[in-house]
Amino acid sequence: MKIRLLALISFLLLLSAYSCRREQQVDTKSPALQSQVGTLVSKGIAVQTTNADSLEIYTRQLEKIVRETHNPTAFVYASMFRAQNYWHAGNHKDAMITAVRGLEEAEKNHINKPISGFYGMIANLHKENANYKLAFDAQEKGYRFAKQYKDTAGMIRLISNRAMFIHSARLRYNTPPNQDSSIVVHLRGLKLAESKAEFSLLRIPFYNNIAQYYKDLKDYKKAIEYAGKAVALATEKNQQRSLTYSYVWLGQSWYALGDHAKGFNYLNQALNIAKKLKHAYREMEICSDLYQMHYQSGNFKEALDFNIRQVEIRDSLQVQLNEKQISELQIKYETARKDKQLLISDSERKRQNEILLSVFAGAIILLLLLVLLTYRYRLIRNNNRVINKSNADKTTALEHIAVIQAHDLRKPLASILGLIHVIKAMGEEVDPECINNLETAAHELDAAVHTVISTVEKAETHS
């Protein structure tokens, strides 16, 4: 009795624990939680390129939800925002690690909306570290994905990335300007961005990149024209990081046209914004631009200060080490993905083989069963034939017996009975005991004949 009671209590405890676990699983995907995650994601996207401090707050809140509930949407967007903060802070290694994890989780859970953004971020990180092959690979994958899912905004961003990579690669490898096809790609993307008002924010990178293109071709008036468009739109949309690029292109163009004061003024504005945003890598790039301009102007003390500052930032960010590690991370990620795909293919092949083997074995068993049933059917049919033939023979025999008893036995029996009557009529000349015995035998024979007839009739009735 005690053992039964203990078993019952244990079962109830296990059932209670399972129910609690089920409730917790349901809560992780509850409408209230999904709404909370959606609100944080929307707020994070709104400040993604404007306010690193606010983005950090929303990122931490999403990360807290991930720790408590393992919500996949929260994980994906927390990874995106965290990677962006790492990137803008110049921590390219952790940015790449986080972006790759977020991309993997998004692909696994079919959270499609941010996938093209992850590819764009990964591509930009490779470009920042001058690995143009991997940059173009990531950009192309992102573009194909965006096109497949009709993500026009994602397509526009990735077209902008491609054009920028083409131009940057030409500058790095000193290829002739007439081989720079970036302007064609820029104008194609800009046309798409200008097709709808909802894409107005996406025009800013095109204006900035086209301004850089014309600046490098020494067409400074065109550069100022497009950079001015970028400033107007970036100011309206509060895109502070974009303004740092606009001001640099404006400053360098005005400097080249001879207005050095205006040139330095624009670059100093860009530097102040980068510091305010705490975008260390961008600050390093602007310090490098200021160093070159001061050096060309003969301001050697200022040039030295900016050179020292850019070296300090570069060393603190371990840029050279990042370049190698980021390339390794991407290669490992791609290798892992291929291995995973091969593993999935191998598992699928094994599963198909197992299914085929099961079907084959089932067919063999079914065939054997069919053969056995056929054999049993024929055996039973033959037995029935033998039994039916035997029954028919018995019936014929019984009928023959009936004929015999009806004709052959009844006739002498009638004679015996008649003879008994004759003997009785003779009186005392015949022994009475003999008469009685003869009469008894005749009646017994008659009863036996009736028994045979009755048995035959019953057999015929049952058959």
ZAMARGU-4260 file (C-alpha; in steps of 0.2 Angstrom, whole numbers, plus 5000, padded with zeros to 4 digits):
<rodrens>
0) 5000/5000/5000 | 5014/5012/5004 | 5023/5008/4988 | 5007/5012/4978 | 5005/5028/4987
5) 5023/5033/4984 | 5021/5029/4966 | 5005/5039/4965 | 5014/5055/4973 | 5029/5053/4961
10) 5017/5052/4946 | 5008/5068/4952 | 5024/5077/4955 | 5031/5073/4938 | 5014/5078/4930
15) 5015/5094/4939 | 5033/5098/4933 | 5028/5094/4915 | 5013/5105/4916 | 5024/5119/4923
20) 5036/5116/4909 | 5023/5117/4896 | 5016/5133/4903 | 5033/5140/4902 | 5035/5135/4884
25) 5019/5142/4879 | 5023/5159/4888 | 5039/5161/4878 | 5028/5163/4863 | 5014/5172/4871
30) 5006/5187/4862 | 5011/5198/4876 | 5029/5193/4874 | 5029/5194/4855 | 5021/5212/4857
35) 5035/5217/4869 | 5048/5210/4857 | 5040/5219/4842 | 5040/5235/4851 | 5058/5234/4856
40) 5063/5229/4839 | 5054/5244/4831 | 5062/5256/4843 | 5079/5249/4840 | 5077/5251/4821
45) 5072/5269/4823 | 5088/5273/4832 | 5099/5261/4824 | 5110/5274/4814 | 5106/5289/4825
50) 5108/5285/4844 | 5121/5272/4850 | 5116/5275/4868 | 5097/5272/4865 | 5101/5257/4854
55) 5112/5250/4868 | 5097/5251/4880 | 5085/5242/4868 | 5098/5229/4864 | 5101/5225/4883
60) 5082/5223/4885 | 5081/5211/4870 | 5096/5201/4877 | 5087/5200/4894 | 5072/5192/4885
65) 5083/5180/4876 | 5091/5174/4893 | 5074/5172/4901 | 5063/5165/4886 | 5075/5160/4872
70) 5064/5170/4860 | 5071/5168/4843 | 5065/5185/4836 | 5073/5193/4851 | 5089/5184/4849
75) 5090/5189/4830 | 5087/5207/4833 | 5098/5208/4848 | 5112/5201/4838 | 5109/5213/4824
80) 5109/5228/4836 | 5124/5222/4846 | 5134/5218/4830 | 5130/5236/4824 | 5136/5244/4840
85) 5152/5233/4839 | 5155/5238/4821 | 5153/5257/4824 | 5164/5256/4839 | 5177/5248/4828
90) 5176/5231/4836 | 5175/5222/4820 | 5179/5204/4826 | 5165/5204/4839 | 5154/5212/4826
95) 5157/5198/4814 | 5155/5184/4827 | 5138/5192/4833 | 5132/5195/4815 | 5136/5178/4809
100) 5127/5170/4825 | 5112/5181/4821 | 5111/5177/4803 | 5112/5158/4807 | 5098/5160/4820
105) 5087/5170/4807 | 5090/5157/4794 | 5086/5143/4806 | 5070/5150/4812 | 5065/5158/4795
110) 5065/5175/4802 | 5068/5182/4784 | 5066/5201/4786 | 5083/5205/4794 | 5093/5192/4784
115) 5098/5204/4770 | 5103/5216/4783 | 5115/5204/4791 | 5123/5200/4774 | 5125/5218/4771
120) 5133/5221/4788 | 5145/5206/4785 | 5149/5213/4768 | 5153/5230/4775 | 5164/5222/4789
125) 5174/5213/4775 | 5176/5229/4765 | 5182/5239/4781 | 5196/5226/4782 | 5199/5226/4763
130) 5194/5209/4760 | 5184/5213/4744 | 5182/5195/4738 | 5172/5190/4754 | 5163/5207/4754
135) 5157/5204/4736 | 5152/5186/4741 | 5142/5192/4756 | 5134/5206/4746 | 5129/5195/4732
140) 5121/5182/4744 | 5111/5196/4753 | 5105/5203/4736 | 5099/5186/4730 | 5090/5183/4746
145) 5082/5200/4746 | 5076/5198/4727 | 5069/5181/4731 | 5058/5187/4745 | 5054/5204/4736
150) 5063/5214/4749 | 5065/5230/4738 | 5073/5240/4753 | 5086/5226/4755 | 5090/5226/4737
155) 5093/5245/4737 | 5104/5244/4751 | 5114/5230/4744 | 5115/5238/4727 | 5123/5253/4736
160) 5135/5242/4745 | 5141/5234/4728 | 5144/5251/4720 | 5153/5257/4735 | 5164/5241/4735
165) 5168/5243/4717 | 5174/5260/4719 | 5184/5257/4735 | 5192/5242/4727 | 5198/5252/4712
170) 5206/5265/4724 | 5214/5252/4734 | 5222/5243/4719 | 5225/5259/4709 | 5215/5253/4694
175) 5212/5266/4680 | 5196/5277/4683 | 5189/5272/4666 | 5187/5254/4674 | 5177/5261/4688
180) 5159/5254/4684 | 5152/5260/4701 | 5143/5275/4694 | 5132/5264/4683 | 5127/5253/4698
185) 5125/5269/4709 | 5113/5277/4697 | 5103/5261/4694 | 5101/5260/4713 | 5097/5278/4715
190) 5083/5277/4702 | 5076/5263/4712 | 5077/5272/4728 | 5069/5287/4720 | 5054/5277/4714
195) 5044/5278/4730 | 5044/5290/4745 | 5046/5276/4757 | 5064/5273/4751 | 5069/5291/4753
200) 5081/5287/4768 | 5090/5275/4756 | 5094/5288/4744 | 5107/5296/4756 | 5121/5283/4754
205) 5119/5284/4735 | 5121/5303/4736 | 5136/5301/4747 | 5144/5288/4736 | 5141/5297/4720
210) 5149/5313/4728 | 5164/5302/4732 | 5165/5296/4715 | 5165/5313/4707 | 5177/5319/4720
215) 5190/5306/4715 | 5187/5310/4697 | 5191/5328/4702 | 5174/5334/4696 | 5172/5344/4713
220) 5157/5354/4708 | 5147/5338/4704 | 5154/5331/4721 | 5147/5346/4730 | 5131/5345/4722
225) 5127/5327/4727 | 5135/5329/4744 | 5123/5344/4747 | 5108/5333/4743 | 5115/5320/4755
230) 5117/5333/4769 | 5099/5340/4766 | 5091/5323/4767 | 5102/5316/4781 | 5099/5332/4792
235) 5080/5330/4789 | 5080/5311/4793 | 5093/5314/4808 | 5106/5302/4800 | 5121/5308/4810
240) 5133/5295/4804 | 5129/5298/4786 | 5132/5317/4789 | 5150/5312/4793 | 5153/5306/4775
245) 5144/5320/4767 | 5154/5333/4777 | 5171/5324/4772 | 5167/5324/4754 | 5161/5342/4755
250) 5177/5347/4765 | 5189/5339/4753 | 5180/5346/4738 | 5180/5364/4744 | 5198/5362/4750
255) 5203/5356/4732 | 5194/5371/4725 | 5205/5382/4736 | 5193/5386/4750 | 5204/5378/4764
260) 5194/5386/4778 | 5177/5379/4772 | 5186/5362/4769 | 5193/5361/4787 | 5177/5367/4794
265) 5167/5353/4786 | 5180/5340/4792 | 5180/5346/4809 | 5161/5345/4810 | 5162/5327/4804
270) 5175/5323/4817 | 5164/5330/4831 | 5149/5320/4825 | 5159/5304/4825 | 5166/5307/4843
275) 5148/5311/4849 | 5142/5295/4841 | 5157/5285/4849 | 5161/5278/4832 | 5179/5275/4835
280) 5183/5268/4818 | 5175/5282/4809 | 5184/5294/4820 | 5200/5286/4815 | 5196/5288/4796
285) 5192/5306/4798 | 5208/5309/4808 | 5218/5302/4794 | 5209/5314/4781 | 5213/5329/4793
290) 5231/5323/4794 | 5233/5323/4775 | 5224/5340/4773 | 5235/5348/4787 | 5251/5341/4780
295) 5247/5348/4762 | 5243/5365/4770 | 5260/5364/4780 | 5252/5363/4797 | 5264/5350/4803
300) 5260/5351/4821 | 5241/5348/4818 | 5246/5335/4805 | 5256/5326/4818 | 5243/5327/4831
305) 5230/5319/4820 | 5242/5306/4814 | 5246/5301/4832 | 5227/5301/4836 | 5223/5290/4821
310) 5237/5278/4826 | 5231/5277/4844 | 5214/5272/4838 | 5220/5260/4826 | 5231/5251/4839
315) 5217/5251/4851 | 5206/5243/4839 | 5219/5230/4833 | 5214/5233/4815 | 5227/5222/4807
320) 5223/5208/4819 | 5204/5210/4815 | 5207/5209/4797 | 5215/5192/4798 | 5202/5185/4811
325) 5187/5192/4802 | 5192/5183/4786 | 5195/5167/4796 | 5178/5169/4805 | 5169/5170/4788
330) 5179/5155/4781 | 5174/5145/4796 | 5156/5150/4795 | 5155/5146/4776 | 5164/5129/4780
335) 5152/5125/4794 | 5137/5129/4783 | 5144/5118/4769 | 5148/5104/4782 | 5130/5106/4789
340) 5123/5105/4771 | 5133/5090/4767 | 5127/5082/4784 | 5109/5086/4780 | 5111/5079/4763
345) 5119/5063/4770 | 5106/5061/4783 | 5092/5063/4770 | 5101/5051/4759 | 5102/5038/4773
350) 5083/5042/4777 | 5078/5038/4759 | 5088/5022/4759 | 5080/5017/4776 | 5063/5021/4768
355) 5067/5011/4753 | 5074/4996/4763 | 5058/4997/4774 | 5047/4997/4758 | 5057/4982/4750
360) 5056/4972/4767 | 5037/4976/4768 | 5035/4970/4750 | 5044/4954/4753 | 5034/4950/4769
365) 5018/4954/4760 | 5023/4943/4746 | 5027/4929/4758 | 5011/4931/4767 | 5002/4931/4750
370) 5010/4915/4745 | 5006/4907/4762 | 4988/4912/4761 | 4987/4906/4743 | 4994/4889/4749
375) 4982/4888/4763 | 4968/4892/4752 | 4972/4879/4740 | 4975/4866/4754 | 4958/4870/4762
380) 4950/4870/4745 | 4957/4852/4741 | 4952/4846/4759 | 4934/4853/4756 | 4934/4843/4739
385) 4939/4827/4748 | 4927/4830/4762 | 4913/4834/4750 | 4917/4819/4739 | 4918/4808/4755
390) 4901/4815/4760 | 4894/4812/4743 | 4900/4794/4744 | 4893/4792/4761 | 4876/4799/4755
395) 4876/4787/4741 | 4880/4773/4752 | 4867/4777/4764 | 4854/4779/4750 | 4860/4762/4744
400) 4857/4755/4762 | 4840/4763/4762 | 4836/4755/4746 | 4842/4738/4752 | 4833/4739/4769
405) 4817/4746/4760 | 4816/4732/4748 | 4828/4718/4752 | 4825/4718/4771 | 4807/4723/4772
410) 4802/4709/4760 | 4809/4694/4770 | 4803/4703/4786 | 4786/4703/4779 | 4787/4685/4775
415) 4793/4681/4792 | 4778/4691/4800 | 4766/4682/4788 | 4774/4665/4793 | 4771/4669/4811
420) 4753/4672/4808 | 4751/4655/4799 | 4760/4646/4813 | 4749/4654/4825 | 4734/4647/4815
425) 4740/4630/4816 | 4736/4629/4835 | 4744/4617/4847 | 4755/4608/4834 | 4768/4622/4836
430) 4778/4625/4852 | 4772/4642/4859 | 4789/4647/4865 | 4796/4645/4848 | 4782/4656/4841
435) 4786/4669/4854 | 4805/4669/4851 | 4801/4670/4832 | 4789/4685/4834 | 4802/4694/4846
440) 4816/4692/4833 | 4804/4698/4819 | 4799/4714/4829 | 4818/4717/4834 | 4822/4716/4815
445) 4808/4728/4811 | 4814/4740/4824 | 4832/4739/4818 | 4826/4743/4800 | 4816/4758/4807
450) 4832/4764/4815 | 4842/4763/4799 | 4828/4773/4790 | 4828/4786/4803 | 4847/4788/4803
455) 4847/4790/4784 | 4833/4803/4785 | 4842/4813/4798 | 4858/4812/4788 | 4850/4818/4772
460) 4841/4833/4782 | 4858/4839/4789 | 4867/4838/4772
</rodrens>
